[in-house]
Amino acid sequence: MIRDLFVQGAQMLLVLAVAPLVTGLARSLKARLLRRQGPPLLQPYRDLVRLLRKEATLAHNASWLFRATPYLVFSATWIAAALVPTFAAGMIFSWSADLIAIVALLGGARFFLALAGMDVGTAFGGIGTSREVMIASLAEPALIMIVFTVALIAGSTQLSTITTFMASPDVGLRVSLGLALIALIMVALAENARMPIDNPATHLELTMVHEAMVLEYSGRHLALIELAASLKLIVYMSLIACVFLPWGVASATGDRNALLLGAALYLGKLVACSIALGIFEVTIAKLRVFRAPDFIGAALMLGLLATLLRFVSEGL
């Protein structure tokens, strides 16, 4: 029992510790590819420490919801990141690590952040909230279709069961899984406000999505929101790693060497995803705001097509 709690706690601390590092790696790589010096690799940690030391400034008309939202968003996102199997499957809380629960946690965090963006009544907060809801109205159905596809193939929505099945030779090569992977990558880019949906390196009022909702936050509140944004990126990278790249995921009851190997391979997957993200954002242009639904709608169609192909192939 104590060992199981230790392994689960190690996973929770691991995702929390490496989340800013993944963001810093993507930023540094993008700067190098653009032949700029760019920020240091550990700059996100320094930013978080600096924000935590500052006093939080609140608008005079901010309600209790505005003050509580950073804690709610951070808690929900951290729980979602900690439930996804990273280096080990079948942990003590694996019964709650369900794909639908992950989607619900991320959706709840978005809901409160959107409310907080409108709470103060600023123009930028309203613009960012409307754009976030527009993106979510297509991204969440696309994510649900991806969940349906994976669940139909693995026979479960429980992530440890899915990881074990995907690592076995029974899965084979499936077109539906390929379409679901492409759709999940597109949804991840949209949900994390990355290129081509949004440029995280700029704060242009006419284009920003996520930043517009959190302009009124400062101090420890902004630190929690920034850390939650990094954790959300970790959630999607971990989903891609455990569902579509499950190699090296150990059992929670395995020996120490297997767990250490699984942790090393997980970190390697995060590095590979961060490098791919940096290269992708350098080589693609940002879409106009009103073209974003076309991009996310394509992910929805791919998820729907993946589900239909699963039904067709099963019927054959």
C-alpha positions as CSV (number, residue, x, y, z in Angstrom):
1,M,0.0,0.0,0.0
2,I,2.8,2.4,1.0
3,R,4.7,1.5,-2.2
4,D,1.6,2.1,-4.4
5,L,1.1,5.5,-2.8
6,F,4.7,6.4,-3.3
7,V,4.6,5.5,-7.0
8,Q,1.4,7.5,-7.5
9,G,2.9,10.4,-5.6
10,A,6.1,10.2,-7.7
11,Q,4.0,10.5,-10.9
12,M,2.1,13.5,-9.6
13,L,5.4,15.3,-8.7
14,L,7.0,14.3,-12.0
15,V,4.4,15.9,-14.2
16,L,4.4,19.0,-12.0
17,A,8.2,19.3,-12.1
18,V,8.7,18.8,-15.8
19,A,5.8,20.9,-17.1
20,P,7.7,24.2,-17.1
21,L,10.7,22.4,-18.6
22,V,8.7,21.2,-21.6
23,T,7.5,24.8,-22.2
24,G,11.0,26.1,-21.9
25,L,12.4,23.5,-24.3
26,A,9.9,24.4,-27.0
27,R,10.6,28.1,-26.6
28,S,14.4,27.7,-26.7
29,L,14.2,25.4,-29.7
30,K,12.0,27.9,-31.6
31,A,14.4,30.7,-30.8
32,R,17.4,28.7,-32.0
33,L,15.7,27.7,-35.2
34,L,14.9,31.4,-35.8
35,R,18.6,32.2,-35.2
36,R,17.8,34.1,-32.0
37,Q,19.4,33.6,-28.6
38,G,16.0,33.2,-26.9
39,P,15.3,32.6,-23.2
40,P,17.2,30.1,-21.1
41,L,15.9,26.6,-20.8
42,L,15.0,27.1,-17.2
43,Q,13.4,30.5,-17.7
44,P,9.8,29.3,-17.0
45,Y,10.9,28.2,-13.5
46,R,12.4,31.7,-12.9
47,D,9.2,33.3,-14.1
48,L,7.1,31.2,-11.8
49,V,9.3,32.0,-8.8
50,R,9.2,35.7,-9.6
51,L,5.4,35.7,-9.9
52,L,5.0,33.8,-6.6
53,R,7.0,36.5,-4.8
54,K,4.8,39.3,-6.1
55,E,1.6,40.5,-4.5
56,A,-1.6,39.6,-6.4
57,T,-3.4,42.8,-7.6
58,L,-7.2,42.5,-7.9
59,A,-9.7,44.7,-9.7
60,H,-12.1,46.5,-7.3
61,N,-15.1,44.8,-8.9
62,A,-13.6,41.3,-8.9
63,S,-15.8,38.7,-7.2
64,W,-14.9,35.6,-5.2
65,L,-14.9,33.6,-8.5
66,F,-12.1,35.6,-9.9
67,R,-9.9,34.9,-6.9
68,A,-10.8,31.2,-6.7
69,T,-10.4,30.4,-10.4
70,P,-6.6,30.1,-10.5
71,Y,-6.7,27.5,-7.7
72,L,-9.6,25.6,-9.3
73,V,-7.9,25.6,-12.7
74,F,-4.6,24.5,-11.4
75,S,-6.1,21.7,-9.2
76,A,-8.2,20.3,-12.0
77,T,-5.4,20.4,-14.6
78,W,-2.9,18.9,-12.2
79,I,-5.3,16.0,-11.3
80,A,-5.9,15.4,-15.0
81,A,-2.1,15.3,-15.6
82,A,-1.5,13.0,-12.7
83,L,-4.2,10.5,-13.7
84,V,-2.7,9.9,-17.2
85,P,-0.3,6.9,-17.1
86,T,3.2,8.3,-17.7
87,F,5.9,5.8,-16.7
88,A,3.7,3.1,-15.1
89,A,0.2,1.7,-15.5
90,G,-2.2,0.2,-13.0
91,M,-1.5,2.7,-10.2
92,I,-3.5,2.9,-7.0
93,F,-5.8,5.6,-8.5
94,S,-5.9,4.1,-12.0
95,W,-9.6,3.2,-11.5
96,S,-10.3,7.0,-11.8
97,A,-8.0,7.5,-14.7
98,D,-10.7,7.4,-17.3
99,L,-10.6,9.3,-20.6
100,I,-14.0,10.8,-20.1
101,A,-13.0,11.9,-16.6
102,I,-9.9,13.6,-18.2
103,V,-12.1,15.4,-20.7
104,A,-14.4,16.5,-17.9
105,L,-11.6,17.9,-15.8
106,L,-10.2,19.9,-18.6
107,G,-13.6,21.1,-19.6
108,G,-14.3,22.2,-16.0
109,A,-11.1,24.1,-15.9
110,R,-11.9,25.9,-19.1
111,F,-15.4,26.7,-17.9
112,F,-14.1,28.5,-14.8
113,L,-11.4,30.3,-16.7
114,A,-13.9,31.6,-19.2
115,L,-16.1,32.8,-16.3
116,A,-13.2,34.6,-14.7
117,G,-12.3,36.2,-18.0
118,M,-15.8,37.9,-18.1
119,D,-16.0,38.5,-14.3
120,V,-14.1,41.8,-14.3
121,G,-15.9,43.1,-17.4
122,T,-13.0,44.2,-19.5
123,A,-13.1,44.1,-23.3
124,F,-10.1,41.8,-23.7
125,G,-11.5,39.3,-21.2
126,G,-14.7,39.1,-23.2
127,I,-12.9,38.8,-26.5
128,G,-10.7,36.0,-25.1
129,T,-13.6,34.2,-23.6
130,S,-15.7,34.3,-26.8
131,R,-12.7,32.9,-28.8
132,E,-12.0,30.2,-26.2
133,V,-15.7,29.1,-26.2
134,M,-15.7,29.1,-30.0
135,I,-12.6,26.8,-30.1
136,A,-14.0,24.6,-27.3
137,S,-17.3,24.1,-29.1
138,L,-15.5,22.2,-31.8
139,A,-12.5,20.8,-29.9
140,E,-14.5,19.0,-27.2
141,P,-16.7,17.1,-29.7
142,A,-13.5,16.2,-31.6
143,L,-11.9,14.9,-28.4
144,I,-15.0,12.9,-27.6
145,M,-14.9,11.2,-31.0
146,I,-11.2,10.3,-30.4
147,V,-12.2,8.8,-27.1
148,F,-15.0,6.8,-28.7
149,T,-12.5,5.5,-31.4
150,V,-9.9,4.4,-28.8
151,A,-12.5,3.0,-26.5
152,L,-14.1,0.9,-29.3
153,I,-10.7,-0.5,-30.2
154,A,-9.4,-1.2,-26.7
155,G,-12.7,-2.1,-25.2
156,S,-12.4,0.4,-22.3
157,T,-12.1,4.0,-21.5
158,Q,-9.8,3.3,-18.6
159,L,-6.3,4.6,-19.5
160,S,-4.3,1.8,-17.9
161,T,-6.3,-0.8,-19.8
162,I,-5.9,1.1,-23.0
163,T,-2.2,1.5,-22.5
164,T,-1.8,-2.3,-21.8
165,F,-3.8,-3.1,-24.9
166,M,-2.0,-0.7,-27.2
167,A,1.4,-2.1,-26.1
168,S,0.3,-5.6,-27.0
169,P,0.6,-7.1,-30.5
170,D,-3.2,-7.5,-30.7
171,V,-3.7,-3.9,-31.8
172,G,-2.0,-4.2,-35.2
173,L,-2.1,-1.5,-37.8
174,R,-5.4,0.4,-37.9
175,V,-6.3,3.4,-40.1
176,S,-8.7,4.6,-37.5
177,L,-5.9,4.9,-34.9
178,G,-3.9,6.9,-37.4
179,L,-6.8,9.3,-38.0
180,A,-7.4,9.6,-34.3
181,L,-3.7,10.4,-33.7
182,I,-3.8,13.2,-36.2
183,A,-7.1,14.6,-34.8
184,L,-5.7,14.5,-31.2
185,I,-2.6,16.4,-32.3
186,M,-4.8,19.1,-33.9
187,V,-7.0,19.3,-30.9
188,A,-3.9,19.6,-28.6
189,L,-2.6,22.5,-30.7
190,A,-6.0,24.2,-30.5
191,E,-6.7,23.5,-26.8
192,N,-3.2,24.8,-25.8
193,A,-3.5,28.0,-28.0
194,R,-0.4,27.0,-30.0
195,M,0.3,27.6,-33.6
196,P,-1.5,27.8,-36.0
197,I,-4.4,28.8,-33.7
198,D,-2.5,31.3,-31.6
199,N,1.1,32.5,-31.2
200,P,2.1,32.0,-27.5
201,A,5.2,34.3,-28.1
202,T,3.1,37.4,-28.8
203,H,0.5,39.4,-26.9
204,L,-1.4,41.0,-29.8
205,E,-4.8,42.1,-28.7
206,L,-6.4,41.2,-32.0
207,T,-5.2,37.7,-32.1
208,M,-4.6,36.3,-28.6
209,V,-6.9,33.8,-27.1
210,H,-5.7,32.4,-23.8
211,E,-3.7,35.5,-22.8
212,A,-6.7,37.8,-23.2
213,M,-8.6,35.9,-20.5
214,V,-5.8,36.2,-17.9
215,L,-4.6,39.8,-18.5
216,E,-6.1,40.9,-15.2
217,Y,-4.3,38.3,-13.2
218,S,-0.9,38.9,-11.4
219,G,1.3,37.6,-8.7
220,R,0.6,34.1,-7.4
221,H,-2.7,33.9,-9.3
222,L,-0.9,34.3,-12.6
223,A,1.8,31.8,-11.6
224,L,-0.9,29.2,-11.0
225,I,-2.6,29.9,-14.3
226,E,0.8,29.7,-16.2
227,L,1.7,26.5,-14.4
228,A,-1.8,25.1,-15.3
229,A,-1.2,26.0,-18.9
230,S,2.1,24.0,-18.9
231,L,0.4,21.1,-17.2
232,K,-2.4,21.1,-19.8
233,L,0.3,20.7,-22.5
234,I,1.7,17.8,-20.5
235,V,-1.8,16.2,-20.4
236,Y,-2.0,16.0,-24.2
237,M,1.6,14.9,-24.6
238,S,1.0,12.2,-22.0
239,L,-2.2,11.1,-23.8
240,I,-0.3,10.8,-27.0
241,A,2.5,8.9,-25.3
242,C,0.4,6.4,-23.3
243,V,-2.2,5.7,-26.0
244,F,-0.2,5.9,-29.3
245,L,3.4,5.4,-28.0
246,P,2.9,3.1,-25.0
247,W,6.3,1.4,-25.3
248,G,8.3,1.2,-22.1
249,V,5.3,1.9,-19.7
250,A,6.0,-0.4,-16.7
251,S,3.5,-1.9,-14.3
252,A,3.0,-0.2,-11.0
253,T,3.8,-3.5,-9.3
254,G,7.0,-3.9,-11.3
255,D,10.5,-3.7,-9.8
256,R,12.5,-0.5,-9.4
257,N,14.5,-0.9,-12.6
258,A,11.4,-1.2,-14.7
259,L,9.9,1.9,-13.2
260,L,13.1,3.9,-13.7
261,L,13.3,2.8,-17.3
262,G,9.7,3.8,-17.8
263,A,10.3,7.2,-16.3
264,A,13.4,7.7,-18.6
265,L,11.5,6.7,-21.7
266,Y,8.6,9.0,-20.7
267,L,11.0,11.9,-20.4
268,G,12.4,11.0,-23.8
269,K,8.9,11.0,-25.3
270,L,8.3,14.5,-23.8
271,V,11.5,15.8,-25.2
272,A,10.6,14.3,-28.6
273,C,7.1,15.9,-28.5
274,S,8.6,19.3,-27.4
275,I,11.1,19.2,-30.3
276,A,8.4,18.3,-32.8
277,L,6.2,21.1,-31.4
278,G,9.0,23.7,-31.7
279,I,9.8,22.6,-35.3
280,F,6.1,22.6,-36.3
281,E,5.5,26.1,-34.9
282,V,8.5,27.5,-36.8
283,T,7.5,26.0,-40.1
284,I,3.8,27.0,-40.1
285,A,2.0,30.4,-40.2
286,K,-0.7,31.5,-37.9
287,L,-4.2,31.3,-39.1
288,R,-6.6,34.2,-38.9
289,V,-9.0,34.0,-36.0
290,F,-12.0,33.3,-38.2
291,R,-10.2,30.5,-40.0
292,A,-9.6,28.6,-36.7
293,P,-13.0,26.8,-36.8
294,D,-11.9,25.3,-40.2
295,F,-8.8,23.8,-38.6
296,I,-10.6,22.4,-35.6
297,G,-13.5,21.3,-37.7
298,A,-11.0,19.2,-39.7
299,A,-10.0,17.5,-36.5
300,L,-13.7,16.8,-35.7
301,M,-14.2,15.3,-39.1
302,L,-11.1,13.1,-38.7
303,G,-12.3,11.9,-35.3
304,L,-15.8,11.1,-36.8
305,L,-14.2,9.3,-39.7
306,A,-12.0,7.3,-37.4
307,T,-15.1,6.2,-35.4
308,L,-17.0,5.3,-38.6
309,L,-14.0,3.3,-39.9
310,R,-13.9,1.4,-36.7
311,F,-17.6,0.4,-37.1
312,V,-17.1,-0.5,-40.8
313,S,-14.0,-2.6,-40.1
314,E,-15.7,-4.4,-37.3
315,G,-18.6,-5.2,-39.5
316,L,-16.4,-6.7,-42.1
